[in-house]
């Protein structure tokens, strides 16, 4: 069984909670005691109907105020796949949460109210999904029951969205007309829209092809931990533990270790369950090398003829997540793969309006929930790829040096 | 079995979902070992901590687990579980620390609850935080899963705790990709949940695939139980059975393992992992809803305890 991670976002009234509730209920991932608890709370609050949003709004403040504060993770499975939903709120901290939820998603699900068509939030959502390079975009045009299942309404929204998305970097886009409330095209194809010939929502989630989304070309292995057992039976053992962040490594492959630039070959790829012939993303393995060379945490094992960029001057799209703005000259802690370095902000090149995609080049800082292009200089060289090419070796986080909190996320551009 | 089967691949360089979350958990455990000075792994002998300990072994093999294992012993544990704990820890040559709630009571750090059914559930938090302070632990692995409970569904993999051990759910650090931020000041620590993305069914499937041993009480057995608040509680040394409560011998098993005083059994004939997988897949109740009195105090019982520093 495969795993599909998908992110969803939306405002209170676009039917997102109803849709998630239905997916979970129909796949039997909602349990009776959870449903009873939700019914009890709805009744206490005097709601007219059972508010399925309460299933995902787990915190006391959320239930009291009827808002969603934070990304909630929900799990369900069908015989085909296991699904992890990153459900992000529509209002508070929208950009921060959307970026977080989309950072690990294979697919992002955008909900559009058929009566209202494309609104600002739809555009912002689609832009953030493309910025985070989510491989698949699924646009659900919801509440079709309220527009008499009208094909023309669906097609007009689809065409408008397609025109807008041509300005974005979206590779795979699918449109499905649904009614979350009535269940049309959610699990089963609906008889109310015979003109729609595509798959139901759940069928699409089960079938969308994700095997080719990972980078299987550029071999990247950031070293996490050096295994040196203090036991006589493994006296000379030296293994490099880590996760394959791109490409495929095979026993016998010629490899290069950065930053030293020394080359050797892969002697063995080992796991607790025994040796394997090859390892690919996202396997966690331990690699042994033929030659005894100095390798430590933060180093990168790659192929000699396919190296990542090595550099201290970085250009990145940064999403800022803190009240204290990002400004030229700021010092920050930066984590990239398995290394922490110090970074100084050289320049805020522009701030991007996430609604209009307008570049504000006069802007000299990024405020909370802003996205912009930033130049950074770091204390030690990083071994990186563009985020476009590799989401693992192309991403970093920024933390404040004084408070230690995470204040930003960056996607590296080709230098 | 060839190497691709052993690695759990499904062909075309694709990992099965179970091997995918396994790899993710191992990645998390290694990050913690590399970036913190004094990690510790909380081990109760329950199924989740058994899986977590197994993943830690895998992460550092053929080396040993480079941090100790700690059990918060309430004094109300099932004896079968304590025996199991000692045996497993000895088998893998890990270092076991036991922090005792009884000792916290004896030294006056906490007072036993009063009332008809005093529980030590909430007292554990003090014992846990005292042990973290005493041993200067800066990272504490817990086996909590996001599918267990709605407050946990919102918690980060790396969850920051201030100097009072408190969780602030409204002010959590954003967590992106698999770039975890474990930076903290003196006296603060990070709770780490490597099983965040595992479901109860995943745990059982993994127990089956890996052939992991669990305490016997997870499997169907005959036991003297009585009904209270819709749960089946076990007769035992720390449980006060009231006059109107009728002891019955039934075939039961436990879905979760906590204190004898607050963990309910479920009637079940499931005596093997395969039986349990079928039972879990068909169950219409969550494991905590079915079996835990500690979560029934209020709608936000778990969140409130977590804010104070609970697991």
Interface residues (C-beta under 8 A of the other chain):
Chain A: X1 X2 X3 X28 X31 X32 X33 X34 X37 X41 X55 X56 X57 X58 X59 X60 X61 X63 X69 X70 X71 X72 X73 X74 X75 X77 X81 X82 X84 X96 X97 X99 X100 X103 X104 X211 X214 X216 X224 X225 X227 X228 X229 X230 X231 X234 X237 X239 X241 X242 X243 X248 X270 X271 X272 X273 X274 X275 X276 X277 X280 X282 X283 X284 X286 X297 X321 X333 X335 X336 X338 X391 X392 X395 X396 X397 X399 X404 X405 X406 X409
Chain B: X3 X4 X6 X7 X10 X12 X13 X14 X15 X16 X17 X18 X19 X20 X21 X22 X23 X24 X26 X27 X30 X31 X33 X34 X57 X58 X59 X60 X61 X62 X63 X64 X146 X147 X149 X150 X151 X152 X153 X154 X169 X170 X172 X173 X174 X175 X176 X177 X178 X179 X181 X183 X184 X185 X196 X197 X199 X201 X202 X283 X284 X285 X286 X289 X290 X299 X300 X303 X304
